[in-house]
């Protein structure tokens, strides 16, 4: 009975660690995606900024 209890406690401990590590990985993935998205947005905004600066009024 004690052996079964220790096995169950060990299982729960491993499961908690696995969930904790998964959350850390999901957060890292989310941060990475956010950074890539910010880079994409910055790249798309560059030409708009350049066009505004170089456009001259037409006659």
Secondary structure, DSSP 8 states (H G I E B T S, - for coil): -HHHHHHHHHHHHHHHHHHHHHHHHHHHHHHHHHHHHHHHHHHHHHHHHHHHHH-----
